[in-house]
Amino acid sequence: MNLFSDYWNGFIALFFPEVCIACGKSLVTNEHFICLNCLHDLPRTNFHKTPGNAVEQIFWGRVPVEQATSYFFFRKGSKYQRLVHFLKYKGLKEIGFEIGKHYGFDLKESAGFSTADFIVPVPLHPRKQKIRGYNQSEWLAKGLGFALGIPVESGNLERVVFTATQTRKNRFERWENVEGIFRLKEPIQFENKHILLVDDVITTGSTLEACITAIRKAAGVKTSVATLAFADS
């Protein structure tokens, strides 16, 4: 019965977005995609308040980052997995904007994130974006930009190689899969700027590392990272 309920709530959420994506309950006035109860119970990491947190440690010895954080812990089977699933695979890109706004208001507490010059979403390859119809990380970035008052720049960093999905790959395979696949079209645009790089989920950090490597072609650039979820298990 629980499995049926999960599928049913997912189905109605897709076609009737006036229900909470996480729990399936009806939304009330001023609630959008996620109810206040689920938002309150969101397993936030609060990593933006903790220097040397688990997300920052992913990049130690690999590429330099100013700060790194994730909004919430991603655990398979939890109701919050649906937020990522519907954002990434079910066409509800507006979830990214809505949850990105809430995330951005949290990040306002940290000068390290709120003073970035540009918010840059991890790009999809044009072929994958055409299939999906949108870039989920860009919609998350738009929500963050709205809350933080920082412009979103989605045209300078580009993905030039189409790669297979990372889902079933180990850490080394993930790195091999993304090495050299990003390019900075106009390095001068990011010279001496602080870039807030945004993605949906971080696991090994290989995709973000490849992006940072490309961004560092700009002289004097600094990079921070904010992801929606942190896959800690």
C-alpha positions in Angstrom: 0.0 0.0 0.0 2.9 2.4 0.8 4.4 1.8 -2.6 1.1 2.5 -4.3 0.7 5.6 -2.3 4.2 6.8 -3.3 3.4 6.3 -7.0 0.0 7.9 -6.7 1.3 11.0 -4.9 4.0 11.3 -7.5 1.4 11.1 -10.3 -0.9 13.7 -8.9 2.1 16.0 -8.1 3.1 15.9 -11.7 -0.3 16.9 -13.1 -1.6 18.9 -10.1 1.3 20.9 -8.6 -1.0 22.3 -5.9 0.0 19.3 -3.8 3.3 19.1 -1.9 5.9 17.2 -3.9 7.4 15.7 -0.7 4.3 14.4 1.2 1.5 14.7 -1.4 -0.8 16.8 0.9 -2.8 19.7 -0.5 -1.0 23.1 -0.4 -2.5 26.1 1.1 -2.2 29.8 0.2 1.4 31.0 -0.3 2.7 27.4 -0.4 4.3 26.4 -3.7 5.4 22.9 -4.6 6.4 22.1 -1.0 4.3 22.6 2.2 5.6 24.5 5.2 5.7 21.4 7.3 8.0 19.6 4.9 10.1 22.7 4.4 10.5 23.0 8.2 11.5 19.3 8.5 13.9 19.4 5.5 17.1 17.7 6.7 19.3 20.9 6.2 23.0 20.5 6.5 23.7 24.1 7.6 27.2 23.5 6.1 27.3 27.2 5.1 27.9 27.9 8.8 30.7 25.3 9.1 34.1 25.9 7.7 35.8 22.6 6.7 32.5 20.9 6.3 32.0 17.6 4.5 31.3 19.2 1.1 34.4 21.4 1.3 36.5 18.3 2.2 35.5 16.6 -1.0 37.6 19.2 -2.9 40.6 19.2 -0.5 43.8 18.4 -2.5 41.9 18.5 -5.8 40.9 22.0 -6.7 40.7 25.2 -4.6 37.3 26.4 -3.4 36.5 29.4 -1.2 33.4 27.7 0.4 31.2 24.8 -0.4 27.9 23.7 0.9 24.7 21.8 0.2 21.1 22.6 1.3 20.0 19.2 2.5 21.1 15.6 3.0 20.0 13.4 0.2 18.9 9.9 1.3 17.4 7.3 -1.0 13.8 6.5 -0.1 13.2 9.7 1.8 10.3 11.9 0.8 12.8 14.6 -0.1 14.3 12.4 -2.8 11.1 13.4 -4.7 12.2 17.0 -4.8 15.3 16.1 -6.8 13.5 13.4 -8.9 10.7 15.7 -10.0 13.1 18.6 -10.6 15.5 16.4 -12.7 13.4 13.9 -14.4 9.7 14.9 -14.3 9.7 18.3 -15.9 8.8 20.3 -12.9 11.7 22.8 -13.3 9.8 25.4 -11.3 10.6 23.4 -8.2 14.2 24.4 -8.7 13.3 28.1 -8.6 11.1 27.7 -5.5 13.5 25.6 -3.5 16.4 27.8 -4.7 14.7 30.9 -3.2 14.5 29.2 0.2 18.1 28.0 -0.1 19.2 31.5 -1.1 17.6 33.1 1.9 19.6 30.7 4.1 22.8 31.5 2.3 22.3 35.2 2.9 23.6 34.5 6.4 27.0 33.8 5.0 29.0 36.6 3.4 31.2 34.0 1.6 28.2 33.0 -0.6 26.1 36.2 -0.7 29.0 38.3 -2.1 29.6 36.2 -5.2 29.8 38.2 -8.5 28.0 35.5 -10.6 26.0 32.4 -10.0 26.9 29.8 -12.6 24.9 26.5 -13.1 26.7 23.4 -14.1 25.8 23.2 -17.8 24.2 20.3 -19.6 25.4 19.2 -23.0 23.0 20.8 -25.7 21.9 17.4 -26.8 20.8 16.4 -23.2 19.2 19.7 -22.6 17.2 19.4 -25.8 16.0 16.0 -24.6 15.1 17.2 -21.1 13.9 20.6 -22.2 15.7 22.6 -19.5 18.7 22.6 -17.2 17.6 21.8 -13.7 20.7 23.4 -12.2 19.9 26.6 -14.0 16.5 26.8 -12.5 18.0 26.2 -9.0 20.5 29.0 -9.8 17.7 31.3 -10.8 16.0 30.8 -7.4 19.3 31.4 -5.6 20.0 34.5 -7.7 16.5 35.9 -6.9 17.1 35.5 -3.2 20.7 36.7 -3.1 20.4 39.5 -5.7 23.3 38.0 -7.8 23.1 37.7 -11.6 23.0 34.2 -13.1 25.5 33.6 -15.9 24.7 30.5 -17.9 26.4 31.2 -21.2 30.1 31.3 -20.5 30.8 27.8 -19.1 29.8 25.2 -21.6 29.7 21.4 -21.8 31.4 20.4 -25.0 31.4 16.6 -24.7 28.3 14.4 -24.3 28.8 11.8 -21.6 26.9 8.8 -20.2 25.1 9.1 -16.9 27.2 9.1 -13.7 24.6 7.2 -11.6 26.2 3.8 -11.6 29.9 4.8 -11.8 32.4 4.6 -9.1 34.6 7.6 -8.1 37.4 6.9 -10.6 34.9 6.2 -13.4 33.1 9.4 -12.7 36.2 11.4 -13.0 37.2 9.7 -16.3 33.6 10.4 -17.5 33.9 14.2 -17.0 37.6 15.0 -17.5 38.0 17.8 -20.0 34.3 18.0 -21.0 33.8 21.7 -19.9 35.1 24.8 -21.5 35.1 28.5 -20.6 34.2 30.5 -23.7 35.3 33.9 -22.6 37.8 33.7 -19.7 38.0 37.4 -19.5 34.4 37.6 -18.2 35.3 35.8 -15.1 38.7 37.4 -14.5 39.1 38.4 -10.8 35.5 37.4 -10.1 34.0 35.2 -7.4 31.9 32.5 -9.0 29.2 30.6 -7.1 28.9 27.3 -9.0 25.6 25.5 -8.6 24.5 21.9 -9.1 21.7 19.6 -8.0 23.4 16.8 -6.1 27.0 16.2 -5.1 28.4 12.8 -4.5 32.1 12.4 -5.5 32.3 16.0 -6.7 33.9 14.9 -10.0 31.6 17.0 -12.2 32.0 20.1 -10.1 35.8 19.6 -10.0 35.9 19.5 -13.9 33.8 22.7 -14.0 36.2 24.4 -11.5 39.2 23.3 -13.6 37.7 25.0 -16.6 36.6 28.1 -14.7 40.2 28.5 -13.4 41.3 29.4 -17.0 40.2 32.9 -16.0 42.9 34.8 -14.2 42.4 35.6 -10.6 39.0 33.8 -10.4 37.7 32.4 -7.1 35.1 29.7 -7.0 32.5 28.6 -4.3 30.1 25.7 -4.6 26.4 25.3 -3.6 24.4 22.2 -4.4 20.9 21.4 -3.6 21.6 18.0 -2.0 24.5 16.1 -0.5 24.5 12.4 -1.0 26.1 11.4 2.3 25.2 7.7 2.2 
